[in-house]
Amino acid sequence: MHRYILLTLVVIFSLASLSLGVISFEETTMHILVQSRLPRTISILISGMSLATAGAIMQLLTSNRFVTPTTGSTTEWAKLGLLIILIWTPQASVVTKTLFSFAFGFAGTISFLFIIKRIKLKEATLVPLVGIIYGNIIASIATYLGYQHDLIQSIQSWTQGTFALILKGRYEVLYLSIPCLIVAMLYANRFTLISMGREISISLGVRYQATLYVGLLIVSTISALVLVTVGVIPFIGLVVPNMVTLYRGENLEQNITTIALLGGLFLLACDIISRLVLHPFEIPISVTASIIGCLLFILLIVGRRRHAA
């Protein structure tokens, strides 16, 4: 029942998103609707659903509720890959940028998992802390290269995700996230099992290493696609999966549809707020998502403590 409610809310918020703009909805021509507003709404939905799903997968792969592509250094590595291809080939195509971002994000995530397994942290809260420190090191390297090659403004623009520049012909690469979501649904039960540990998952008939790599491929692909298209959007992968698991448990097979829909709804709400606060001007959606996500995360921590008690 809750899925139908979420789906209804997604439709309502999507229509609200389509109606917003400097030009009123009544005056909006079919050209503006097709070229700008519809692509923007579609890209928001796909990005929100994908980032929420990627966050849920990352948390299961690391067996830690606070690890996401952002706190696990995946995003920072993807940014470094994007910067390097821009240094080598400034006129690189969107596909080439995405491939480089994906390759670096995938390799960086593997290196992060290697690090946390080697140092064997006892406190769960230290794992994302290590990821943030590791990500900051990679970000420092990217910043140095950016200054050296006069690309620092490009790096700063990636840290502020925005859908203001989304037009027809500039967002379609995001459609590649849809196969990732389908694969995630097919592997959802196996991701839940490997979160129990290597020995337990193998004893239950799951190919641990292969499933781990499938999850990493999904997370890295989604991170690269969103980064290249709209930039970095924080907190969705952290807040949305935790909101769902707090009340519905950690079975991803049962929760993945809810997580995806709630991720799309969360980002739609953030986008609408970003466009209404200073209308007709627009706040970067990364700022709005950070503020709302931070508040929700604090409420989640309080809720988990009460739930545990």
C-alpha positions, 0 to 999 in steps of 0.5 A: 500500500505504501508503494502506491502512496509513494507513487502517487506523491511522485506523480503529484510532485512531478506535475508540480515540477513541470509547472514551475518556471519563470514562465507560468504554466499557462503560458508555457509552450510545447517547445519549452515543455519538451526541451526544458521542463520535461527533461529536467523532471525526468533527470531529477527522478532518475537521479534521485532513484539511482542515488538512493539505490546506490546508497543502499547497495553501498551500505550493504556491501560495507555492512555499515549504515553510514557508508555511501558513494559520497562517504566512501570516496567513490564520488571523489575518485569519479571527480578525479577521473573526470578532471583527468580526461578534461586535462587530456582531452578538453573536448571529450564526449559525454560518453568518454567523460562518463567512462573515465569517471566510472573507471576511477570511481570503481577503482577508488571504491575497491581501494577503499574497501581494501583499506577498511578490511586491512585496518579492521575498524571496531567502531562502525562510525569510524568506517565512513570517517576513514572514507571521508578522510580518504576522499578528502585526500583524493579531492586535494589531489584533484584541487592541485591538478585543477589549479595547475591546469586552470580548471579549478572553476570546473571542479567547484561547479561539480560540487554544486549539483544543479538541474538548471542546465538540463535540456533535451540532448544533455541528459539522455546519458542518465537513461543508462542508470535504468539498467543499473536499477533493474540489475540492482533489483535482480541482485537485491536479495544477494546484496542483503546476504553478503552484508552478513559476511563472506562465510555466511553468504557463501554457505547460503550459496551466494558467490560473494566476490562476483556479487560484490563486484556487481554491486560496485559496478552499479554504484560506480556507474550511477555515481559517474552518470549523475556526476557528469550530468548534474554534479554532486548531490549529497545525502540522498544515498545516506538518508533515504535508505536509512529512513526505509530500513529504520521502519521496514528492516534491512531486506533490500529485496523488499525495500528497493522499490520503496527506496527508489521511489522515496529517493525520487520524491526526496529530490523532487521536493528539494528541487521544488524548494530550490526554485521557490525560495528565491523565485525567479532565481534558483538555489543549487539543489545540492545546497537544499539537499544538504540542509534537508538531508542533514536535518533528516539525518539528525532525526534518524539518529535520534529515531534509531536510538529510541528504536534501539531502546 
